[in-house]
Amino acid sequence: MLALAALPLGVRVRVLEPDPAAPARLCAEHLHAPYTDPAGLVALAECDAVTLEFENVPVEALAALEGRVPVRPGGGVLARSKHRALEKEALREAGAATAPFVRLDTEADLPGALAQVGGQGLLKTSELGYDGKGQARVSTEAELSAAWTELGQVPCVLEGLVPFERELSLAVARSPQGEVAFGPLVENVHRRGILRTSVFPAQGPAGAEVRARELARAVAEHWNLEGLLTLEFFQLPDGELVVNEVAPRVHNSGHLTQDGGGLSQFEAQVRAVLDLPLTSWQPLHPCAMVNVVGVAGDQGGPLTPDWAAIDALEGTRVHLYHKAWRAGRKLGHVNLVTPDEAALRARLARLEALIP
């Protein structure tokens, strides 16, 4: 989707990706090799700039490109955002609040950790966990010990539970010249640890978007961001925002910007990375997104969305990723655009009923 956004700007894209069936091969030059492949990195170094599509890229690959081609965001931002403990520490240094947390690097760190975060929490692997993977909810010392073993006794973060009213997200883009622009404040709902729906405009107290932008700007500038960064927030009952996670890239919750009438998050990242003029990319119309995730039926086979009914629902647009079906895998999304918020909420309920 980044490559598709780049093409109308006269930009061609190369993608270094070890998966032979990488969806980007359909609209970009696919360098089929490991992320650390020397020849592949040489080919990337011939580009005008290099950017990221997800966090699970070896920091060593970006380090090999430093000084040869602009890497946006750089290795420092990636190192922070792919490691939960480093991320939370860096967020606090930038002035953003986070959930209470304790680093658990060895088994010796477990005793007393649960009490430090309020008596119950989420144990998460420090790296590689996303979409609900690599985490477990714990409320006793025995559960914490068992979860630590189940997760492989790797470095983890124990996060205290936050009594939030809703989940929100907002993206910020920053150019190499320091120009800053923002995406919309989006309201999110998760199912089984995976994003289910995103809605714009978000419900919430007055001032939430202003505060979200203040925090996003502070993080972007403190981290010296070049590129695009998405912040996920918990909105507390008193209206305050706590940063849950950060992604140094376009984010699933921003997919609705593809069809909302304004700039898309994908074009925003391309523009920031190539130092093209930036503008905020808030949609012009109320819009929503529903994820299409692989869901297995009672017999183990895939449950299929009602595509005919989805197409017949006014305001929908389907985006499929050309990925093989697998339970729990994001296979696509459906965007919904309506003339007003009331119609959006009503049609979103109907759309959700059509997607397992």
N, C-alpha and C positions, 0 to 999 in steps of 0.2 A: 504494500500500500504506500510505502514511502517512495518506491520507484515509480509507481503510477502517478504520484503527486509531482514528482520531479520532471517527468517527461514534458508536460505542457510548458514548463519553464525553460525548455531547451537543454535540460540536464540529463545525461545518460548515467546509469548506475551500474557499478560492479558489486557483486555480493560474494563474499568469502563464506562458504557454508559447507560443512561436511556431509549434510544430508543430500543424497543424489536426487531426491524428490522435492527439494526446496521449492516452495511455491513461487518465490521471486524469480526462478529461472524462466518463468513465462513472460516476464517483462523487463528483465535485466540480464546482464552478462553474469553467468554463474561460474564462479571459481570453485570447483568441486574439490575441496581439500580441507584438512584440519585448520583450525583457527591460527595455529602457530606455524603453518607450513611456510618455509622461507620463500618459495617461489610465489605463493599466494600473497604474501605480505609485500613482496616486490611489486606485484601488479597493483595492489592497493596504494602503494606509495607513489604510483604514477598518476593518481587521481588528484583533484584539486583539494579534496578534504575527505576525511574518514569519519563516520559516525556509527552509532550503535543502534541495534534494534531490540536487544534484550541484554540482561546483565550477566548471563552465564557464559561470559567470554573471558578467557584467561587474561589476567592483567599483563602477563608477559607479552602477549600479542600486541597490546597497545604500546608497551615499553619499546618493543622492537621498531615501532613506527615513529616514535618521538624523534623530532629533529629532521625527519624525512618528508613528512606531510602533516598538515594541521589535523589533529585528532580532537574532535568535538562531540561530546565532552571528553576531557582528557582522562588519563589513567587515575589521577587522584580522585576525581568524582566517582569513577567506576569502583575503585577500591572501597570507598566509603559506602556507596549505595548497595553493593553486593554483600556486605558484611553487616548484619543487623546491629551488633554492638557498636562498631565504628560509626554506623549511620546515626544511631541515637545520640552518641557522644557528640558528633559533629553538628547535629540538629540543635542540641542544647547550647553549644558554643555559638551558634548563629542566632540564639534568642528564641527558639521554638520549644514549646513544651512537648514532652513525650509521656507515654505511660511509664510508671515506675519499672525499673528493670535491674537485673543482676546478671553479670557475665558468669557463665559456668564453663570454664575451660577444662577443668579436670574434675574427677569424682570428689575430690576433697572440697570443692566449692559448693556441693549440694547441701550439707547440713546447715539449717538456719536460713537458707535462701528464700524459702516460701514465706516465712514470716516477714522478710524484708520488703516483699511486694504486696503485703496485705492478706496473706493466708490462702490465696488461690490465684491461679494465673495460667498463662500459656507458655509451655516450653517449646521453643523454636530453635531449629538448627541455625547457626550463625550464617551459614551460606547455603545456597542452592535450593532453599525451600520457597515455593510460590504456589498460588492457587490452592491453599490449604494443605499442601504437602509439607512434610518435615516439621510437624507440630503436633502437640497434644495438650489437652486441658488437664490440669492437675489441681487437687485441693488438699492432698495429704502428702506427708514425707514419703510414704510408701509408693504413692502414685508417681511422685516426682522421680524416685529412684527407678521405678519400672519404666517410665517414659524415657528416661536418660538411656537406659539399656536398649529399649526398642529403637531409639533413634541412632543407635550405633556408637554411643559414648563419644561423640564428636563435640567440638566446642558449640555451645548453645547459649541462648539468651532466655532468661525467665522473665516474662512480662506480667505485671499485675493487670488484672481485669479493669477496664475502664467503663463506668456506667454511662454510656453514650446514648443520645436520643436518635441520632442519625449519622450515616457515613457520607462524607462529602469528598470531592477531589477538585483540584485546580492545577493547571499546568502553567509554567512560566518559560518563556524563551528569552535568551540573552545572546546578543551577537558579540563577536570579538571586539567591537567598538564600544560595548557596554550598553547598547540599546536594549530595552526590556519591553516585552509585550506579554499579554496574559490570555489564557483560554477561559472558558466559562466556569462558573461554580456549578458542579454537577452533583446530584444526589444519587447515591448508589445503594443497591441491595444485593447481598451475597446469598448464595445457596450452596451448602456443602463446601464452603470455603472458596467458591469460585464466583466471580461477579455474575449476577443474573441480569439486573437491569440498571440502566443509568438514565436519569431524567434531567432535562433542562427546561425551564429554570428550576433550581433547587428550592425546596421549602426550607424555612428556617427564620431565625430572628433577623431583624434589620441590622445591617452592619456586618453580617457574616462574610459577604463577598469582599468587602473592604479589608477586613481583618485577614482573610485568606490571601489576598494579594500582598498585604504588608509582610506576612510571613514568607510567602513565596519569593518576594523580592529580596528579603533579608538573607534567605538561604542561598539564592542564586548569586548574590553579590559576595557573600562571605565565602562561598565555595569557588568563586571566580568561574562560574559556569559559562561555557560557550556551547550552545546547543539548546536542547529543551529538557525540562525536568518536570515531572508530575508528582504532586504531593497528595497523599491520601490523609484525610482528617477524620477524627472523631469529634462530633459536636456535642458538648456536654450540656446538661440541663440548664446551666446558667448562661449558655450561649458561647462559652469559651471554646476555642479550637485546640485540639491536641493532635500533633502529627503522628500518624500511625506508621506509614511507610513512605518511601520515596523511590521513584523509578527514573533513571536518567535517560528518558526517551518518551516517545508517544505511548499512550496508555489505553487499555481497553475501554475505560470510562469516557475517553475522548472520541471514540469512533462516531458518536452521533454528530460530530462537527462535519462529517463528510456530506451530510444531506440537509443541514440546517440553514443553508442559504448564504453563509459567509465563508471565510477562509477555513480550511480544514487543519487539524492538528498536524497532519503529515506535511502539508505545504509549509506550515509554520516551522517545523523542524528543519526542512530543507533550506528555507530562507535563513534561519539562524546559523546553520552550519556553513553556508556559503557566503555569509555576511551580506545578504541581500536585504533591502528595506523590509522592516518588520511592522506589523500591525496586529492588534489584538484580534482573536478569532472567536469571539462570542457569536453564537448562531443568531440569525435574524428572525427565526421562528421557533416556537416551542417544539421540542423534539426529544426523542427517547431512543434507547437501544436495548435490545434483548439478545443475549448471547445464545448461540446455538452450540450446545455441548453434547458430546457423545453420551447417550443414556441407554442403558441396556434394559430390555423388557424382562418379564418373568422367565422366559426361555433362554435369556442370555443374548439374544439378537438385538440389533439396534432399533430403538424407537425413532420414527421419522416424523418431523414436523409436517403439518398439513399445508403443504406448499400452495396448493390451489386456493385455499381459504386465505392464506397470508397474502397472496398476490391480489386477491379480491378486496382486501381490506384497504380502504383509501389511505394514502399517505405512506405506505410501506415501501422499503427498498431493501432487497436481499444482497448480502455480501458473503460469498462462500470462498474458503481459503484453498481449495484444491488439496486438502489433506485427507489421508486415509482415515476411516473411522476407527476410533478407539474410545472406550468408555472413559469419561472424564476429560477428554481432549476438546479444546476449543476448535470447532470446525467452521465457524462463521458467525455472523451476527445479522440481525434485521433492524434497520433504522426505521423510525416512525416520525413523520412531520405533520403537524396540524396547525390550523390558523389560530387556535387559542388553547389555554391551559386546561380548561374543563374538557374539551374534546380530546386532548392528549391523554389525560388520565383514564378516560372511559375507553378509548381505543387501545391503550396499552394493556388494560386488563383483558381485553378480547384477544390481543396479540399473544400475550403470555399463555393463554389457554390453548393456543395452537402449537406451542413449542414445548416438547417434553422437558 
